[in-house]
Amino acid sequence: MIENILVATTISVAFAILFNAPKRALLPIVFLGIVALLVRTFMLEYYGLSIEFATFMASLSIGILCIFFSSIQNIPILVYAISSSIVLVPTMNAYKAMIGLLQISTNHIMDQALIIQTLHYSLKTWFIFGAIAIGVVIPTQFISKHRFKIL
């Protein structure tokens, strides 16, 4: 679990730096990335929920905490939400879906099991992406009506 937390920290900071986030936002972004990972892991392992719903709950928690941090530091919510939700991206499912699509298209394989497996991984990837998007948007659009001061 410590390894996962270190990877989540590294990914969150790397994407925050890539997207040119302010230095004062790095610590909350790391915190949000760790919270997202822990919420999803907790939902998957202890409650036995599906990865889609666990990812939705993790991104929902990111959205709620983004409102808190953005109001404290007067930084837009997206600075926190984008960099910290990268941890939730389903990399293995997307990789397996792309490998399946490449095998089907380049080798002209018409194996029914391969097509079903590729479709399964593709749909799972898109549902997870949808869960991330909806989970981050719901709190930021419907709970908070906070406006930033123009400096």
Beta strands, then each sheet from edge to edge (+ up, - down):
end
